[in-house]
Amino acid sequence: MEDLWRVRRRKRMTVGELSSRTGISSKVLQRYELGETPIPLEDIERLARALYVEPWEIKIQSDPPPSPPPPAGPRTPRSCS
């Protein structure tokens, strides 16, 4: 089983595209992907059809995706001594 966000990314689909294919709002999909809300069985089935996977491949409660690395700060010149 995989987190919803992993399956969606593996299938190269945006949240907006998945929303259009399933009829589930983008806001609800984001809550599912962040693990804030467990995914009801009815929605698991709709998501699986839209993602071309079996329902059992999607975890009912996703772990949130990793946070992106912080942006690099301005570089300071180094002196060569």
C-alpha positions in Angstrom: 0.0 0.0 0.0 1.1 3.5 -0.8 0.2 7.0 0.3 -2.2 8.7 -2.0 0.3 11.5 -2.9 2.9 8.9 -3.9 0.5 7.1 -6.2 -0.7 10.4 -7.7 2.9 11.6 -8.3 3.9 8.2 -9.7 1.0 8.5 -12.2 2.2 12.0 -13.0 -1.1 13.6 -12.2 -1.8 16.9 -10.5 -4.3 17.3 -7.6 -6.5 19.4 -10.0 -6.5 16.6 -12.6 -7.3 14.0 -10.0 -10.1 16.2 -8.7 -11.6 16.5 -12.2 -11.4 12.7 -12.7 -13.0 11.8 -9.4 -15.3 14.7 -8.6 -13.6 15.0 -5.2 -12.6 18.6 -4.5 -9.0 19.6 -4.5 -9.3 20.8 -0.9 -10.5 17.4 0.2 -7.8 15.6 -1.8 -5.1 17.8 -0.1 -6.5 16.9 3.3 -6.3 13.2 2.3 -2.7 13.6 1.1 -1.6 15.4 4.2 -3.1 12.6 6.4 -5.5 15.0 8.0 -8.5 12.9 7.1 -8.8 9.2 6.5 -10.1 8.3 3.0 -13.6 6.8 3.0 -13.9 3.5 1.1 -16.2 5.1 -1.5 -13.5 7.7 -2.3 -10.7 5.0 -2.3 -12.6 3.3 -5.1 -13.1 6.5 -7.1 -9.4 7.4 -6.6 -8.2 3.9 -7.7 -10.3 4.0 -10.9 -9.0 7.5 -11.7 -5.4 6.5 -11.0 -5.6 3.1 -12.8 -4.6 1.1 -9.6 -6.4 -1.4 -7.4 -8.2 0.1 -4.3 -5.9 -1.9 -1.9 -2.9 -0.1 -3.3 -3.9 3.2 -1.7 -3.5 3.7 2.1 -6.6 4.8 3.9 -4.6 7.3 6.0 -1.6 8.8 4.1 1.6 9.9 5.8 2.2 13.6 4.7 4.8 14.1 2.0 8.2 15.2 3.1 8.8 19.0 3.4 10.8 20.6 0.7 14.3 21.6 1.7 14.6 25.2 2.9 15.7 27.7 0.2 19.4 28.4 0.1 20.3 31.8 1.6 22.5 34.4 0.0 26.1 33.2 -0.4 28.7 35.1 1.4 32.2 35.4 -0.2 34.8 33.4 1.5 38.3 34.8 1.9 41.2 32.6 1.0 43.8 32.9 3.6 
